[in-house]
Structures are given as C-alpha cells and as structure tokens.
Amino acid sequence: LSAPTGSAPSVQLESPLAMGWPQPFAPEVAQKLVVMRDMNADAVAQYRKLAAALQEVQLQRSVKTVMVAGAAAGDGATLTATNLALTLSELCGRRVLLIDGNLRQPRVHELFQVSARTGLADALKSDGERKLPVIELTRKLVLLPAGRPQADAVGALGSARMRELLV
C-alpha cells in the first residue's frame, strides 16, 4: 500500500465501483472518492494512513467498530466515512460493513445510488430475529443504509438494540 519514498502515491483502481458498476456514485462526489481515478493522490495517501492506523489499533486493542461523526451538517462526515470504508475494503482488502447512522438526514445510500427504503432504522425497531437489510456493494464492502429518517435518532443510536447490532 505504501508508495516508494519521494514519489507521489500511485493509485491502482481495479474496483468494480471505480469502473462504473452499476453507476455507483453520484456525479457531484465522484471526484472526491478514493476509488476514482480523478481523486487527489495526496488525499488517497491520507486515507491510507488513517486506515493503517485503524488496523494497528484493531490489532492492539481488538477494536472492531469505528464511528465517524461531525459537529454540523455538511462538515464531511459522510464523505469521510465512505472514503474510509472504501480505503479499507478496496485498497486494503478488508471486509467492511459501512453503516449509515445518520438517521435524521441519511446520505450514504445517495452516494452509492441504492435504495434506503429499509435500513438501520428498521433494524433498530425489530426484535432481532430479522436479517439485517444490508446491500452487498462488492465482495469486501457491505452497506447498511440508514433507512427512512427518524425523529428520535439519538435515542435509537444509544439504544440497547444498537449495541446488539454492533456486537
């Protein structure tokens, strides 16, 4: 994953997502995603550094869950979480479940242009017997969309059911 010293990182994109399967990204964000050819190589390198640091923490402390949150709408948390998931899955070869936990204004499904009729909100309301409504984007990347927007997002995300889903 590392580039030779003194050179810009090269980005080899062989992901079906990067090759246009099946119209995967909204046009306004396509150039901001690590699997796209137009992405700035320095930005890709920074996501790789972050992914490497997270993998190190996982080895040292058995961390399996990472939350990306923002202080305000529009600050880039969705894009950061998506790029981190793409980096870990497509560039590092790790199996990743990307959960859109923004239950008020979900956006991850829009980036991947998939349905959000069901998702995390539905899973939080269920008794745990139903299968999670995940969408396999690639062999290594699975998405759990947020589902329909919820009024009590904080209560739902802090619930015992959410803890069960993360285990």
N, C-alpha and C positions, 0 to 999 in steps of 0.2 A: 503493500500500500504506500510505502514511502517513495518519494522521488529522489533521484540522485542529488547529492549535495550541490548547491549552487545553480540548480536549474528549476524552472517552474514545473510544478507537478503535472504530469501528463494524465489525462483522463481517458480511460478506455471504456467506452459505453457499449455494452452488448446486451443491456437490459431490454426486454420487450417493451417496457414502459418508455424507454428513450427512443425506441424505434417506431413509436406511433401506435402501439397496440392498446386497445382499440380506441383511439382518440383520447389518450389518458389524461391530459392536463388542460385546464382552462388556459386559453391563449395569453391572458394578462399575467400569468405567473410562470409560464413555461421556461422563460429565460432565468428564472430565479431558483430553479430546482437542480440539485446536484447530478441528476442523471441526464441532463440535457447538454448537448454539445456547446451551446452558447453560454453556459454557466461560467462565471469567472473562476479561473483555476485557483486563485488565492482563496476564494470563498470555499471551494471544494476542499482545499487543504485544511482550512479551519474546521470544517465539519468532520474531516478525518481525524484531526487531533482530538476533537471532542469525543468522537466515537471511541478512539483508542483509550482516552482517559476513563470513559464509562466502562469499557471492557476490563480495564485494570481494577476499577472499584468492584466490579462484579466478581472478579477472581479473589480479591482480598476480603470482601465482606458479603459475598453471596447476594448482592443486590440484583433483583430481577425486574424492578419497576422503576421507571423514571417518569417524572411529571414535568411537563413544560407548561408554565403559566405566565401570563402577562398581567401587568397592573391595569392596563386600559385597553379598550377595543382598538384594534388596528396597530398594535405595537409589534406584531410579527410572531406571536406565539404559535399560531397555526402553521406558518411557513417554516419556523424553526423545528417544530415537532415533526413535520412532514419530511424536511431535509434530513433530520437526524435518523428517522426511520428508513429513509431511502439509503442513506450512507451505510447504516448498519446492515441492511438487507442486501442491497445491490452491490455495494463496493466492498463490504467486509464479509459478505456471505453468511450473515447471521439470520436466524429465523426471528421475525419481528411481528408482534401484534401491535398495530397502531390503533389506539382508542381515541376517538374524538370525544373528549369530556366536556366540551363547551355545549352545555345543554340549553343555554339561552339563545345563542346565535351560532349554531354549528356551521362549519365551513369545509371541513376536510372532504366530505362527500362531493362538494362542488369542485375541489381541486382535481379529484380523480374522476369526476363526472359519473358518479354512481348514485343509486337510489338511497334515500335516507328515510324511507317510509318506516322502517324498523331499525332499531339500534340499541345503544346503551340504555336509553330511557326505558325502553320496553323490557330489557333485561333486568333493570333495577326494580321494576314493578312485578316481575314474575316471581314464582315461588322457588325458582332454581332448578326445576325439572326440565324446562325447555332448553333446547340447544341455542347457543348464542347466535344472533343473526350477523355472522361475520361474512365478509366478502374476500375471497382469495384473489389478490391482485397479481401476485407472482408466486412461484414455489416458496419464496422466502418472506413475502410480505402479505400480511393479512390485515384487513381493516374492519374495525367495529365502529360503524358510524354512530353519531350521537342519537339519531332518530329524530322524532318531532320535538321542537323546542318545548322546554318545561318551565313553569313559573318558579318552582322551588328547586332550583339547580343545586344550591349549596346543601340543602338537606339531603337531596338524593345522593350527591357525591360523598357526603360524610356518613352515609348510612352503613349499617352492618352488612347489607346486601352488596354494597360496593366493595367492602373489604373481602367478602366471599369471592367475588368475581376476580379480584386481583391475586388471590392465592393460587 
